[in-house]
Amino acid sequence: MLKGIEVTAAETIELVQKIACLMKEYKRILKERASKMYSHDLLNCLFYSPYTKIEHLESHLGISRPTAAKYLDEMVRLELLKKEKIWRRNYYINAGLVAILAHTDVEEIDSAELVRTAEKG
C-alpha cells in the first residue's frame, strides 16, 4: 500500500512540475510578445481549467467583453490557445495543459470533444 502512495505522489509531483514549466513558458511568451496584456491573473485564468471562454476572463479579470475577446484571440495568434467554435460560443483550449493532464501529445487532442465533455459534466 505504501508503494502505491509513493508512486502516486511521485506522479503528482511530476505533473505539477510539468504544469509549472508550461506556465513559465506561457509567462515568458506573453511578457515578450504581448506585454501590454500580461498579468499574473491572466496567466492563472489560462491554467484554472483546460479551456476558457470570454466570459471567464470578463469575470475573473474584471475586463470588458471586447478586451477579453482581444486577449484570447491574441493568445490564439501566439499559439498558446486553440480556438474552437461550438454552436454560437467560442472556447479557447489550453492544449499544452490538456496534453500534460491527459499524458499525450498536443497533436492528439480533439478540442471539440474536450469542450463537449466538459460542458456535460
FENTABEL-V974080 format. One record per residue. N is the residue number from 1. RES is the residue in one small letter. PSI is psi as a letter, one per 20 degrees, with the letter a starting at -180 (none if undefined). BURIAL is b if it has 9 or more other C-alpha atoms within 8 Angstrom, else e. Layout:
N|RES|PSI|BURIAL, N|RES|PSI|BURIAL
This chain:
1|m|g|e, 2|l|h|e, 3|k|g|e, 4|g|g|e, 5|i|g|e, 6|e|g|e, 7|v|g|e, 8|t|g|e, 9|a|g|e, 10|a|g|e, 11|e|h|e, 12|t|g|e, 13|i|g|e, 14|e|g|e, 15|l|g|b, 16|v|g|e, 17|q|g|e, 18|k|g|b, 19|i|g|b, 20|a|g|e, 21|c|g|e, 22|l|g|b, 23|m|g|b, 24|k|g|e, 25|e|g|e, 26|y|g|b, 27|k|g|b, 28|r|g|e, 29|i|g|b, 30|l|g|b, 31|k|h|b, 32|e|h|e, 33|r|i|e, 34|a|l|b, 35|s|h|e, 36|k|h|e, 37|m|i|e, 38|y|p|b, 39|s|q|e, 40|h|h|e, 41|d|h|e, 42|l|g|b, 43|l|g|b, 44|n|h|e, 45|c|h|b, 46|l|h|b, 47|f|j|b, 48|y|h|e, 49|s|q|e, 50|p|i|b, 51|y|r|b, 52|t|r|b, 53|k|r|b, 54|i|g|b, 55|e|h|e, 56|h|g|b, 57|l|g|b, 58|e|g|b, 59|s|h|e, 60|h|h|e, 61|l|i|e, 62|g|k|e, 63|i|r|b, 64|s|r|e, 65|r|g|b, 66|p|h|e, 67|t|g|e, 68|a|g|b, 69|a|g|b, 70|k|g|e, 71|y|g|b, 72|l|g|b, 73|d|h|b, 74|e|h|e, 75|m|h|b, 76|v|g|b, 77|r|h|e, 78|l|i|e, 79|e|k|e, 80|l|h|b, 81|l|q|b, 82|k|p|b, 83|k|p|b, 84|e|p|b, 85|k|p|b, 86|i|p|e, 87|w|d|e, 88|r|j|e, 89|r|q|e, 90|n|p|b, 91|y|q|b, 92|y|o|b, 93|i|p|b, 94|n|n|b, 95|a|h|b, 96|g|g|b, 97|l|g|b, 98|v|g|b, 99|a|g|b, 100|i|g|b, 101|l|h|e, 102|a|i|e, 103|h|l|e, 104|t|r|b, 105|d|q|e, 106|v|h|b, 107|e|h|e, 108|e|i|e, 109|i|p|b, 110|d|n|e, 111|s|g|b, 112|a|g|b, 113|e|h|e, 114|l|g|e, 115|v|g|b, 116|r|g|e, 117|t|g|e, 118|a|h|e, 119|e|h|e, 120|k|h|e, 121|g|none|e
